[in-house]
Amino acid sequence: MPVEARRHFHDELDAIHGDLVRLAALVIEAIPRGTQALLDGDLAAAQSLIDADDELDDLALHVEERCYKQLALQQPMAGDMRALVTAIRLTAELERSGDLMVNVAKGARRIYGLTIGPKVRGLLQMMSDEALRLFRHALEAYADADEAKATALDDMDDTLDGIHRDYIAAVLEACRADTLDIQAAVQLALIGRYYERIGDHAVNVGERVRYMVSGWLPPHHRRGRTDQQPDDEAGWPS
């Protein structure tokens, strides 16, 4: 590749990197916003978050298109190839994480007027805080190309999984005590699942970073498994 073309290519890689950091920052901003709208029963704030998802989606599409263009024009090898492949995969992880917070906002609309008990409310806040911590760590791992930070995410996610289990138990306990009806309990259970999935996406970001830095692939990729559990709303209307 000629020197000028290579310089332009690396400028493009830097721009893609910057856009991905911005994309992750939008997700990080959405997590506490969505949680506050949920806990406050703020319909306007929930709708604002839903509307703001268009920016995240547009940026994800823009990054993906730039990556495919560079793959087609430059045919990169080794580390440059891994950087582009990682960027493409990260756009999906980040876009889905943003969608999960949109799901939380839609859930807030469905349970509008519900008084959430203090135990469930506290566990919701804890899940949000932990999901935010995981995503910030994932962003740092990518921004710094730090494989050690990326590797730590898998173990860090255990904390969020544990809070999620306690949360589901608290929702069921409220149902048994007749302080929460079944429809509201289902909605709250779905909302808890969205936070848990955000943690899973942060772990996936860590795996992508490890691949970018060293070429490491998790065992399920080596076996050819590429499917993920869906992040949709299980058929619930918006």
Rosetta blueprint (number, residue, H / E / L):
1 M L
2 P L
3 V H
4 E H
5 A H
6 R H
7 R H
8 H H
9 F H
10 H H
11 D H
12 E H
13 L H
14 D H
15 A H
16 I H
17 H H
18 G H
19 D H
20 L H
21 V H
22 R H
23 L H
24 A H
25 A H
26 L H
27 V H
28 I H
29 E H
30 A H
31 I H
32 P H
33 R H
34 G H
35 T H
36 Q H
37 A H
38 L H
39 L H
40 D H
41 G L
42 D L
43 L H
44 A H
45 A H
46 A H
47 Q H
48 S H
49 L H
50 I H
51 D H
52 A H
53 D H
54 D H
55 E H
56 L H
57 D H
58 D H
59 L H
60 A H
61 L H
62 H H
63 V H
64 E H
65 E H
66 R H
67 C H
68 Y H
69 K H
70 Q H
71 L H
72 A H
73 L H
74 Q H
75 Q L
76 P L
77 M L
78 A H
79 G H
80 D H
81 M H
82 R H
83 A H
84 L H
85 V H
86 T H
87 A H
88 I H
89 R H
90 L H
91 T H
92 A H
93 E H
94 L H
95 E H
96 R H
97 S H
98 G H
99 D H
100 L H
101 M H
102 V H
103 N H
104 V H
105 A H
106 K H
107 G H
108 A H
109 R H
110 R H
111 I L
112 Y L
113 G L
114 L L
115 T L
116 I L
117 G L
118 P H
119 K H
120 V H
121 R H
122 G H
123 L H
124 L H
125 Q H
126 M H
127 M H
128 S H
129 D H
130 E H
131 A H
132 L H
133 R H
134 L H
135 F H
136 R H
137 H H
138 A H
139 L H
140 E H
141 A H
142 Y H
143 A H
144 D H
145 A L
146 D L
147 E H
148 A H
149 K H
150 A H
151 T H
152 A H
153 L H
154 D H
155 D H
156 M H
157 D H
158 D H
159 T H
160 L H
161 D H
162 G H
163 I H
164 H H
165 R H
166 D H
167 Y H
168 I H
169 A H
170 A H
171 V H
172 L H
173 E H
174 A H
175 C H
176 R H
177 A L
178 D L
179 T L
180 L L
181 D L
182 I H
183 Q H
184 A H
185 A H
186 V H
187 Q H
188 L H
189 A H
190 L H
191 I H
192 G H
193 R H
194 Y H
195 Y H
196 E H
197 R H
198 I H
199 G H
200 D H
201 H H
202 A H
203 V H
204 N H
205 V H
206 G H
207 E H
208 R H
209 V H
210 R H
211 Y H
212 M H
213 V H
214 S H
215 G L
216 W L
217 L L
218 P L
219 P H
220 H H
221 H H
222 R H
223 R L
224 G L
225 R L
226 T L
227 D L
228 Q L
229 Q L
230 P L
231 D L
232 D L
233 E L
234 A L
235 G L
236 W L
237 P L
238 S L
